[in-house]
Amino acid sequence: MEAAKQHKVHHKARLQINPASANTALMMGGGGARAAYQIGVLKAMAQMYPRNHGLPFQVLVGTSAGAINASSLACYASCFHLGVRKLEYIWRNMRTHQIYRCSASGLAKHLFRMWLRKFQSESLKHTPSSLFDNQPLRELLEKVIDFNRVENNLERGSLRALCVDTSNYNDSHAYSFYQAREPKDWTRARRNGQAIKFRYAHLMASTAIPMIFPAIKIGDHYHGDGSIHQVSPLSAPIHLGASKIIVVNLDSQAAKDKPKFDGAPRMGDILGHLLDTIFSDTLNSDLERLHRINHTINQLPQGLSTQGLRPIDTLVIKPSVDLGELALKHFHRLPWGVRLLMRLLGISKDSNSSLISYMLFEAEFCQELIELGQADALAQKSRLKAFFQRP
């Protein structure tokens, strides 16, 4: 009897961590295999809620691999724990061949077809080129994400909006494709918010890392990874009504505090550097800009017009260690064909190119990322609780 009473009191205490979730957004950035880290963060947050609790954020925004995690979570908006468990199962059992064709013969055929495009007719030349063929990812998405469930959750009020960012190669604009209960498109300098009904093409486009995976045709234009033209990553959740945003950033300060390589950079070093820049620099800059705006608003006298600006509360969770360095000890787990291609780019188990961490979709590496994400989020447990409780 006493144990039951204590359980009841404990249950009530957990229920007190109950945000005004309608104006709270979760934003998950891109980073290929690094996105497994986000699952650990979600696991830590789910521990703060009872098992039948819905999402503590009603606006979900994702870019690249973060778009897949956001869309999967939206399928289970009415049960946070279930959504996290489904995602964790997928990432804990991940293999590279589920994301892109990685056998030596498959890679050779794909690269040979890309080379043959130079001699083919004009119509065939429009096939997007890339280092890897990610058709297996499309097949995986069709198994694990049901957009009908997302639509039902929107109609029932379990979710306010799901948004996925892409980059348009034809007009060099950033596109935030979203599905929401109350759609309201927006247009700003070189970025657009467009209400749509989600299809797998939107996720494939958002995850199409430049040069690594092929661009995806949506309508008459070709789209790629949402981080490429994303000059203001925080724009989408704010336009969708969020006044509080949790950002899971896959950039690590530890990676910036030491040199990446000695001497002249090789091709693989440069490619890894470009991906680091695409996935993290604009987000970090946008966070700095947001903090300055918040500070300015707070300094203004009460009653003075802010011309539509409003303070936005943010909490950022990022890896405590260098994910690129973490990936090196798992280099041998990459399929042989991928390792061979990496070596042609000047990348080995002794190099410091972060490209490995983006391409290493192997269970052992993903599991380590999940554990790290959970530990980093739990280290900020008091901040998370305070953030969720703030009105």
C-alpha positions in Angstrom: 0.0 0.0 0.0 2.8 2.4 1.0 4.7 1.6 -2.2 1.6 2.3 -4.3 1.2 5.6 -2.5 4.8 6.6 -3.2 4.4 5.6 -6.9 1.3 7.8 -7.1 3.1 10.7 -5.6 6.1 10.2 -7.9 3.8 9.9 -10.9 2.2 13.3 -10.0 5.6 14.9 -9.6 6.5 13.8 -13.1 3.3 15.2 -14.5 4.3 18.6 -13.2 6.9 18.8 -16.0 4.1 19.7 -18.4 4.9 22.4 -21.0 2.6 24.6 -22.9 3.6 22.4 -25.8 1.6 24.2 -28.5 4.3 26.9 -28.6 7.3 24.7 -28.1 9.3 23.4 -31.0 12.0 20.7 -31.4 14.5 21.4 -34.1 16.9 18.6 -35.3 19.7 19.5 -37.6 21.4 17.3 -40.2 24.5 15.3 -40.1 24.0 11.9 -41.7 24.8 9.0 -39.3 25.5 11.6 -36.6 21.7 12.0 -36.2 21.7 8.9 -34.0 22.9 11.3 -31.3 19.4 12.9 -31.4 17.8 9.6 -30.4 19.8 9.6 -27.1 18.7 13.2 -26.4 15.0 12.2 -27.0 15.5 9.2 -24.7 16.6 11.4 -21.9 13.7 13.8 -22.4 11.2 10.9 -22.6 12.3 9.8 -19.1 10.8 13.0 -17.7 7.3 12.0 -18.8 4.9 9.1 -18.0 4.6 6.4 -20.7 1.3 7.6 -22.1 2.3 11.2 -22.5 2.2 12.9 -25.9 5.0 15.0 -27.4 6.2 17.8 -25.2 6.6 19.9 -28.3 3.9 20.3 -30.9 6.1 21.8 -33.7 8.7 19.5 -35.2 11.3 20.8 -37.6 14.0 18.7 -39.2 16.8 19.0 -41.7 18.6 16.2 -43.6 18.8 13.1 -41.3 17.0 15.2 -38.6 14.0 15.4 -41.0 13.7 11.7 -40.9 13.8 11.7 -37.1 11.2 14.5 -36.9 8.9 12.8 -39.4 9.1 9.4 -37.5 8.4 11.2 -34.2 5.4 12.9 -35.8 3.9 9.5 -36.5 3.6 8.8 -32.8 2.8 12.3 -31.6 0.2 11.0 -29.1 2.8 8.8 -27.3 6.3 10.2 -26.8 7.8 7.0 -25.4 6.5 4.9 -28.2 7.9 7.2 -30.9 11.3 7.3 -29.2 11.4 3.5 -28.9 10.6 3.0 -32.5 13.3 5.4 -33.6 15.8 3.8 -31.2 15.2 0.3 -32.6 15.9 1.6 -36.1 19.1 3.3 -35.2 20.4 0.6 -32.9 20.1 -1.9 -35.7 21.3 0.3 -38.5 23.5 -0.9 -41.3 25.0 1.1 -44.1 23.4 -1.0 -46.8 20.0 0.2 -45.5 20.9 3.8 -46.5 23.0 3.5 -49.7 24.4 0.8 -52.0 27.8 0.1 -50.5 29.0 -3.2 -52.0 32.1 -2.9 -54.2 30.2 -4.1 -57.3 27.2 -1.8 -56.5 29.5 1.2 -56.1 31.4 0.4 -59.3 28.2 0.1 -61.3 26.8 3.3 -59.9 30.0 5.3 -60.6 30.3 3.7 -64.1 26.7 4.9 -64.9 27.6 8.4 -63.7 30.6 8.4 -66.1 28.5 7.1 -69.0 26.2 10.1 -68.7 28.7 12.2 -70.6 28.1 10.1 -73.7 24.3 9.7 -73.4 21.4 11.6 -74.9 20.3 14.9 -73.4 17.2 13.3 -71.7 19.4 10.8 -69.9 21.9 13.4 -68.9 19.3 14.9 -66.6 19.7 12.0 -64.2 21.3 13.5 -61.0 24.9 12.5 -60.3 26.3 11.5 -57.0 29.0 9.3 -55.3 26.4 7.0 -53.8 23.0 5.6 -54.7 20.6 6.0 -51.8 17.6 4.1 -53.2 17.8 1.7 -50.1 16.9 4.8 -47.9 13.7 5.3 -49.8 12.7 1.7 -49.2 13.5 2.1 -45.5 11.4 5.3 -45.2 8.4 3.6 -46.8 8.6 0.9 -44.1 9.0 3.1 -41.0 7.1 6.4 -41.8 3.4 6.5 -42.4 2.3 10.0 -43.4 -1.3 9.1 -42.9 -0.5 8.8 -39.2 1.1 12.3 -39.3 -2.1 13.7 -40.9 -4.3 12.0 -38.3 -2.2 13.4 -35.4 -2.5 16.9 -36.9 -6.3 16.5 -37.2 -6.6 15.2 -33.6 -4.5 18.0 -32.2 -1.6 15.8 -31.0 0.7 17.8 -33.3 0.6 21.4 -34.6 3.1 21.2 -37.4 5.8 19.1 -39.1 8.4 20.9 -41.2 11.2 19.6 -43.4 13.9 21.9 -44.9 15.3 21.4 -48.5 17.5 23.5 -50.8 16.4 24.3 -54.3 19.3 23.9 -56.8 17.4 25.6 -59.6 16.6 29.0 -57.8 19.1 28.7 -54.9 16.3 29.3 -52.4 15.8 27.5 -49.1 12.4 25.8 -48.8 10.6 24.8 -45.6 7.9 22.3 -46.6 5.4 21.9 -43.8 2.1 20.4 -43.0 0.1 22.1 -40.2 -3.3 22.5 -38.6 -3.3 26.2 -39.5 -1.1 26.7 -42.7 0.2 30.1 -43.4 3.0 30.4 -46.0 5.8 32.9 -45.8 8.3 34.4 -48.1 11.6 36.1 -47.1 14.9 36.8 -48.8 15.9 33.5 -50.6 13.7 31.4 -48.3 10.1 30.2 -48.5 7.7 28.4 -46.3 5.3 26.2 -48.3 2.3 24.1 -47.1 2.2 20.7 -48.6 1.0 17.2 -48.1 4.1 15.2 -47.3 5.5 12.6 -49.6 8.7 10.5 -49.4 10.3 12.7 -52.0 10.4 15.6 -49.5 12.5 13.5 -47.0 14.7 12.1 -49.7 15.4 15.7 -50.9 16.2 17.0 -47.4 18.7 14.1 -46.9 20.4 14.5 -50.3 23.9 15.5 -49.0 25.5 17.4 -51.8 27.8 15.3 -54.1 27.2 12.3 -51.8 23.5 11.6 -52.7 21.6 12.6 -55.8 19.3 15.6 -55.9 15.5 14.8 -55.9 13.0 16.3 -58.3 10.0 18.0 -56.6 7.7 19.6 -59.1 9.9 21.1 -61.9 12.9 21.7 -59.7 15.7 19.7 -58.1 16.2 19.8 -54.4 19.0 18.8 -52.1 20.0 18.8 -48.4 18.2 21.5 -46.5 21.3 22.8 -44.9 22.9 24.1 -48.1 20.9 27.3 -48.5 19.6 27.5 -45.0 20.6 31.1 -44.1 18.2 31.3 -41.2 17.5 27.8 -39.7 15.4 29.1 -36.8 13.0 30.9 -39.2 10.7 27.9 -39.8 9.8 27.0 -36.1 9.3 30.7 -35.4 7.0 31.2 -38.4 5.1 28.1 -37.3 4.3 29.8 -34.0 7.0 28.6 -31.6 8.2 30.9 -28.8 10.4 28.2 -27.3 12.8 26.0 -29.3 14.9 23.1 -28.3 17.8 22.7 -30.7 19.7 19.4 -31.0 22.9 20.6 -32.8 25.3 17.9 -34.0 28.2 20.3 -33.9 30.7 19.9 -31.1 32.9 22.6 -29.6 35.5 20.0 -28.9 35.9 19.5 -32.7 36.7 23.2 -33.1 39.3 23.4 -30.4 42.0 21.4 -32.2 43.4 21.3 -35.8 42.0 18.8 -38.1 45.1 17.9 -40.1 48.7 18.8 -40.7 50.0 20.1 -44.0 47.9 20.6 -47.1 44.3 19.3 -46.9 43.4 16.3 -49.0 40.1 16.0 -50.9 38.5 14.0 -48.1 39.6 16.6 -45.6 38.0 19.4 -47.6 34.8 17.5 -48.2 34.5 16.8 -44.4 35.2 20.5 -43.7 32.5 21.6 -46.2 29.9 19.3 -44.5 30.8 20.6 -41.1 30.3 24.1 -42.4 27.0 23.3 -44.1 25.5 21.5 -41.1 26.6 23.8 -38.3 27.9 27.2 -39.1 24.6 28.9 -40.2 22.8 27.4 -37.2 25.3 28.7 -34.8 25.2 32.1 -36.4 21.4 32.2 -36.3 21.5 31.3 -32.6 23.9 34.2 -32.0 21.6 36.6 -33.9 18.5 35.4 -32.0 20.3 36.0 -28.7 21.2 39.6 -29.7 17.6 40.2 -30.7 16.3 38.9 -27.4 18.8 41.1 -25.6 17.7 44.2 -27.6 14.0 43.5 -26.9 14.6 43.1 -23.2 16.4 46.5 -23.1 13.5 48.4 -24.7 11.1 50.4 -22.4 7.8 48.7 -21.8 5.1 49.7 -24.3 7.5 50.6 -27.0 6.8 48.8 -30.3 9.1 46.0 -31.3 7.7 45.9 -34.9 6.5 42.3 -34.7 9.7 41.0 -33.0 9.2 38.8 -29.9 11.6 37.1 -27.6 12.3 33.4 -28.4 13.5 31.1 -25.6 16.1 28.5 -26.8 17.9 25.6 -25.3 20.7 24.0 -27.2 22.0 20.5 -26.7 25.2 19.4 -28.6 27.8 16.6 -28.3 30.4 16.9 -25.5 33.0 15.1 -27.6 34.2 15.3 -31.2 31.9 13.0 -33.3 34.5 12.9 -36.1 37.1 11.5 -33.7 34.6 9.1 -32.2 33.9 7.6 -35.7 37.6 6.8 -36.3 37.6 3.7 -34.1 34.7 2.4 -36.1 36.2 3.0 -39.5 36.8 -0.7 -40.0 33.1 -1.3 -39.8 32.4 0.5 -43.0 31.7 -1.9 -46.0 34.9 -2.7 -47.9 33.7 -0.8 -51.0 33.1 2.4 -49.0 36.5 2.1 -47.3 38.1 1.8 -50.7 36.4 4.9 -52.0 37.3 6.7 -48.8 41.0 5.8 -49.4 40.8 7.2 -52.9 39.7 10.5 -51.3 42.7 10.3 -48.9 40.7 9.1 -45.9 41.8 6.3 -43.6 41.4 5.2 -40.0 44.3 7.5 -39.1 42.9 10.6 -40.7 40.8 13.3 -39.0 38.3 13.9 -41.8 34.8 14.2 -40.3 33.4 12.7 -43.5 33.6 9.2 -41.9 31.1 10.2 -39.2 28.5 11.3 -41.7 28.7 8.1 -43.7 29.1 5.5 -40.9 25.6 4.1 -40.7 26.7 1.1 -38.6 24.9 -0.1 -35.5 28.0 -0.1 -33.2 28.7 3.6 -34.0 25.0 4.6 -33.8 24.6 2.9 -30.4 27.6 4.8 -29.1 26.1 8.1 -30.3 22.7 7.2 -28.7 24.4 6.7 -25.3 26.4 9.9 -25.7 23.3 11.9 -26.6 21.4 10.5 -23.6 24.3 11.3 -21.2 24.7 14.8 -22.6 20.9 15.5 -22.2 20.8 14.1 -18.7 23.7 16.3 -17.7 21.3 19.2 -18.6 18.3 17.6 -16.9 17.6 20.6 -14.6 17.8 23.0 -17.5 15.4 20.9 -19.5 12.9 20.7 -16.7 13.1 24.5 -16.2 12.8 25.1 -19.9 9.7 22.9 -20.2 8.1 24.5 -17.2 8.6 28.1 -18.4 5.4 29.6 -19.8 
